[in-house]
Amino acid sequence: MFESARLKCSAVLKVLSLSLFLSFAAWPQAPTGEIVGTVADPTGAVVAGATVVVANAATGVTRSLTTNASGVYDAPALTPGAYSVRVTLTGFTSSLRSGIEVGVGQVNRQDFALAVGDMNQSVEVQALASTLDTETTTIGTVIENRSIEDLPLNGRNYLQLADLVPSGTIYGPQNYIAQARGGGDRSQFQLNLAGQRFQSVHYTLDGLENTDFNYGTYLVQPSIDALQEFNVETGTYSAEFGHNMSQMNVVTKSGTNQYHGSLFEFLRNTDMDAKNFFQPANSPIEVLKRNQFGFVLSGPIRIPHVFNGHDKLFFLLNYEGQRQNQQNLAYGSVPLTSYFSGNFSGYSTVIYDPSQRVLNAAGTAVTSQAPFPGNIIPASRIAPQSALAASLFPAPNATPTSVLNNVYANNYVDNSELITDNHDAELVRVDWQANAALNFQFRYSHGNEPSYTPGAARCSPVWVL
């Protein structure tokens, strides 16, 4: 029975994600970082009871700690970003260290040695970038915000940057099951880490599950303008994840004390493209018209004369849309027009009439049979299914690349357009620092990816009555 001459696939991905976090003074989860350290006096003896204030440079949110009997302080569950740490104690000069970068899933050690002196005096230094994580056994790489925003990305897919991770590649085998059943951008992208299959990657977004376990892909893909950074862990990560060989921990941006906003549009057009080197000489340049546009806006939430969210309540709004038409030159193999009328006179294989076939007494072997005269099947003998399928197949429109077993390979070229229209994604995030020990995070994510993907025709046999 014939297949359809053009396989049509339409996929709509609609994903909603709603998250609410409560962060207490506990061991940090994946979307946060941590600062730890020891405070000592000039002789190297540990100092207990010193006050340690950790402050976020962007939001002004602070956390006050006290060193324990071993002189140790620990500031867990910190939103990734730049921080400062001030240490004070009566009888010692206060020490301030700024520019401390805290990455997602990382522990940054900052030890202090206080000098004897007036507490009102202060020693301020700029923190050096940490080159070695001495606090955990995790093997991973953090891709920071600057890399996400500045490096070129085809289609603005930040996961392409995972190719920068040692042992990472985005050029693995295609996820054909996701393409056939799920569709959308997530079915077109593959990520292999540490030599594992793509199904072995575990995706989280702001600490929440972001893995589609049906196909081993991500569920929500935020715009790069809404991302703070992400951490790719490929070995010996903590037990909080529980499963999978590799971890992809992605964190969205938080609003800050300053208002920030931008509008963007990225354009790709056939008029600016060169012809694919591997296309046949007589084929046209494949059409590509892609527009990606949107905005991002963030800052403190303020209501004039009513409420001021400075240092307390922040928001981030992001929208990204894509409109794309892309010509998809697909080569297929279709039957000759004469075959649909039963005329196989040019067919090298003899076609026998099944009604003239005689079997042995056991019915296990053919003893005699007669071919159709001239290898032509009478119209009355063609099955209705084949007659119906004939209307679905286009006529050959290209010179076949080969003829094998009477199959004309690649004798049809389909240049239909692959259409990705009304592709929209929105993200809203709100952060509230209720007090020094309690903060909330709310995030709403939505993605819509309707698409039409044409496929080339394939040849199937004719049914005979």
N, C-alpha and C positions, 0 to 999 in steps of 0.2 A: 504494500500500500504506500502511496506517495506521502511524503512529508510536505508541510507547507513550504512554499518557495521562499518565504521570508519569515524568519522566526522573530517575533516581536516580544520584547521584554520590557515591562514597565514596573518600576520599583519606586515605592514611596517610603521613605524612612522618616518616621516621626518619633522623636525621642524627647521625653520630658524628664528632667531631673530636678528634684527639690531636696535641698539639704539644710540641716540645722545642726550646728556644732556647739557643744559646751566644752570649754577648755579649762581645766583645773590644773593645779600644781601636781602633775602626774607625769609618768614617762611619756615622751612625745610619740605621736603617731606619724605616719608617713608624710602628710602634707606640711609638717612643721620642722623646725630645727631646734637647736639647743646650744646654750653657752654654759660651760663648766669651767672651774678653775680652783686654784688654791691661793690664799692670801698669807704672806709671810712677812716677818720683820727684817731689818737689815742683817741680822745674824743667820737668817734662814729658818728660824723657829716659826711654826705655824701660829696664826693669829685667829683666835676665836672671838665671836661677837662683833666683827666688823660689818658695817652696813654696805651692801652692794646694791646699787640702783642700775637696772638695765633699761635703756630707753630706745624705742624705735625712732630712727631719725626722720622718717617720712610722716608718721602719724602722731608722734609725740606721746604715745602710750608707754607708760613706765611700769616697772615691776621692782619692788623693794624686797631684798633678801638679807639674810644674816648668815655669816659663816658659822659652821658647827665647831665642835671641839677639835676637829682635825683641820680646821681652817679652810674647809671646802664649801663652796657655794655651787648651786645648780639651778639654772633658769631653763626649764623645759618648755615645750609647746609654744615656741616663738614663730610668728609668721615670717617666712623668708624675706630677707631684706637687709639693710644696713642698720647697725646698732652701735650704741656707745655704752660703756660700763664705767661707773664711778664708784670708787671704794673710799670710805671714810671711817675714821676711828680716832677717838680722843687721844691726843698725844702724838699723832702721826700726821704727816702731810697728806692731804687727799690726793688720789690718783685718778685721772680720767683718761680713758682710752677710747678713741672714736674710730669710725670707719671699719667696724667689725662686720664682715659679710657672713650672714647665716644662710646656708643653702637648705633646700628641702631634703629632709632625711639625714642631715649631717649634724655632727657634734663638733663645735668649735671650742678649743681649749684656750683660755686666757688666764694666765697666772700673774699675780701681782706681788711685788716686793715693796712694802711701804717704807718711807724714810721718816726718821724721827723729826718732828717739827710741829709747827702750829697747824692745827686742823684747817684754819682759814686759808693757808697756803695750798696751792694746787699744782700738780705736775701733770701736764697734758701731752699725750703722745698719739700718733696716728698708728693704728694697728696695721701689721703686715699681713699680706694675704697668706692664708694657711696653705701650705704645699703638701702636707701629709696628715691624714686622719689617723691620729694615734688613739682614739677613744673607742672605735668600733672595728669589727673585722669585715665590714661590708666592702664589697668590690663594686664600684659604680662610678658614674660620671654625671655631673650636673651641667646641663645646658642652660646658661643664664639668660636673663631677659635681653641683654644687648645682642647676643648671638641670634636669638629668635627674631628680633626686629630688623637686624642689619644684614644678615646673610640672605642671599637670593634663594627663593623657594618657588618652584614651579607649582602654581595653583595654591600657594599660601598654605601648604600643609606642613605644620611644624614638625611632624613626626619624621620628615625627611632628614632632619638634623641628627636622628639616631644613627645615621650612617657615619657620624663623627666618633661614635663610641667604639672603643677597641672591641673587636669580635662582633660588631654589628653590621648588618647589610639590609638594604631595602630592595634588593634585586633578586629575591628568592622566587620560588615557584608561585604561580598565581593560585588564588583561592577560588577555584572554579565552582565550588558548592555555594559559596556566598554570592558569586556573580549570578548564578542561575536562580537562586531562591531569595536572597536578601537584597541584592542590588545596592545602589548608592555608592558614594565615594569610598566608603569603608571596605567594599568588596574589591576595589581596584588597587588597594595598597597592602603590601606585605612587609613584615618586619621580622627578621631572624636575628636572634641574639645568642652569642656564645655557642654557635653551632646547632642550636635547637630549632625545631619546627616552629612555624608562626603561631600554632595553637598554644605554645608554651609561654607566651608573653601575657602577664597579668597587668591590666590597665586599671589605674585608679585616678579619679579626678577630685581634688580637694579631700582626699582620704576616703571617698566613697567608691563603691564598685562601679567600674566603667568598662567591663568586659562583656562582650556578647558570647556566651558559652556555646551557642549554636554553631558559630563559625570561627571562633578564636580571634575576633577583631574587636576594635573599640566600639563603644556605643555613641558617645558624644564627642565631637571634635570642636572645641572652642576656636574662635578667631585668634590669630596670633597677637592681635592688639589687646586681647583680654588676658593674656598669659603672663605670669611672673617668671616661671622657669619650670623645668622638669628634671627629674633625676632618674637615670637608667641604672638599675642595680642588677648585676649579672651573677652574683655569687655571695654566699655566706651572709645574706641579709637576716634581719631579726625575725623572730617567730610570729610576729603580729600578722604577717601576710598569710601564712598557713599553707599556701599551695603555689604551684607553677614554678618554672625554672628561672624566669627573669621577671623583674618588676619595672613597670613604667609609671612613675609617680608624677602627676601633673598638678600644678598649682595655678589657680587664676589670680589676677591682681586684686589687691584691695585698694579702696579709695584712700586718699591721704588728706593732710591738712591744707593742701593746695589744690585748686581746681585745675584739671587737665582735660583737654579735649582735642580731637582731630577728626577730619573728614578725609576719606581716601577713595580713590578709584584706580584700578589697574586694568589696562586694556591690552589684549592680544588680538591681532587681526591678520588675515591672510595676506593683505597688501604689504605687510612688513615681514613676511616669512619667505625663506628660500625653499625651493623644492626639496623634498626628501631624496637623498642621494640614492636610495635603494628602490625608488619607484620606477616603473617602466618608462621608457623615454617618451612614449606617446600619451601618457596619462597626465591629467591636470594636477595642479597643486591642490592638495586636500584643503578644503575650506575649514577655517578656524576663526570663530568670532567669540571672544570671551570678555565679559565685563564683570569685574569683581569690585564691589563698592560697599561703603558702610561708614560707621562712625564709632567713636568711643568717647565717653564722658565720665569723669570721676571727680570726687572731692568730698568735703564734709557736708552733712545734711544740716541746712540752716533754715529756720523760719524767722524772718525779721521780727524783732521785738517779742518773740515767743520762745524760740529755742535755738541754741548754738551748739552744733555737734562737734566743735573743735576739740581734738584729742579724745573724742568719745564715739561718734557715730559717723560712718562713712558709706559712700555708695559708689558703684561702678555700673554703667550702662553700656552695652555693646550690641551692635547689629552688623551683620555682614550678609550681602546678597550676591548671587552669581547668576548670570544669564549667559548660556553658552550654546552655540551651534557648531558642530564639528563634523566634517565629512568623514565618513568611515568607508574607505575603499576595501571591500571584502570580496574575495574571490571564491566562487563556488562552482560546483559541477551539476549541470542540469541535463535532462534527456534531450535528444534531438526531437524536433517537432514531429517528424515522421513516426516516431515511436508511439505517440499518443493515438494515432490512427491504426496502430497494429502493424505498420510497415517496417519490418526488420530485415528487409532484403539486403541491406548493407552490413548486417550484423554477422560477424564471422562464426558465431556459435549457432548450431542448428537448434531450432525451437520445435519441440515435439508436441503433438496434440495429446493432451492428457486423456481425452475421451477414447483415443485409439490405443491406449496402453494396456497390455495384457501381462498379468502376473502369473507366476507359477502357482501350483496347488497350495503351497504353504503361504503364499502371499508375501514372500520375502524377497523376491527378485523379479525384474522385468524380463519377460521372454521375448516380447516384440512390441514395437511402437512405430508410429508413422509421423513424419514431420508435417508441419503446415506447408502447403505448396508455396514455393517461393519465399518461405520464411515470413509470410504475411498472415497475421491473425485476423479473421473476419471480424467486422465491427460488432456483430451480434454475440461474439464470444468474449468481448472485453468486459470485465466486471464493472458494475456501476461505481464502485469505490475508485477505480482507476480513472474512469471517465470524469468523475467529480474532481479528482486531484489534478487532472490536466489543466483545469482553469486556474489552479493556484501556482503553476510553474511558469516563469517567464521564458521567453525564447533565448537561445544562446546569443550572446552579443560580443564574444571575444574569441580569439584564436586559442584553442586548447594548448596547454603546455605539454601534454602527453596524452596518449591513448593506451590504456591498459585494460585488458579484459573487456573491451568495448565500452569502457567508461571514459568519457571525454573530460579530462581533468582541467579544472579552472577555465571552463569555456563560458563563464558568466561573471560579470563584474557588477557588484551592487555599490553604488556611490551615494546611498541614502545618508542623511545627516543624523548624527548622534545628537540628540537634543537634551540638554539639561536646563530646564526652565523653572522659574519660580523656586529656585534654591535659596532658602532663607535660614538664618540662624540668629537667635537672640540669646543674650545672657544678662542677668541682673544679679548683682551681689551686694549685700549689705553687711557691714561689720559693726558690732556694738560692743564697746568696752564698758561693761556695767560697773566694774570696780577693779581693783588691782588683782583680784583672784578669779574673776569671772568674766568671760567674754562669749559672745554669740556670733555665729556666722550664718547667713542665709544666702542661698544661691538658687536661681531658677535658670534652667537651660532648655532650649528647644531647637530642634533641627528638622528641616523638611527638605527632602531630596528627590522629587519626582524626576524620572528620566525615561527616555526611550532609546533602546539600543537595538539597531537592526542587525540581522545575521545573514550570512550567505546561504544560498540554496544548496540542498544536498539531493543526490539521485537515489531513487528507490525503485524496485522492480514493479512490473505491471502484473496485476492479478488477471488470471484467465479463468473463465467459467468452464 
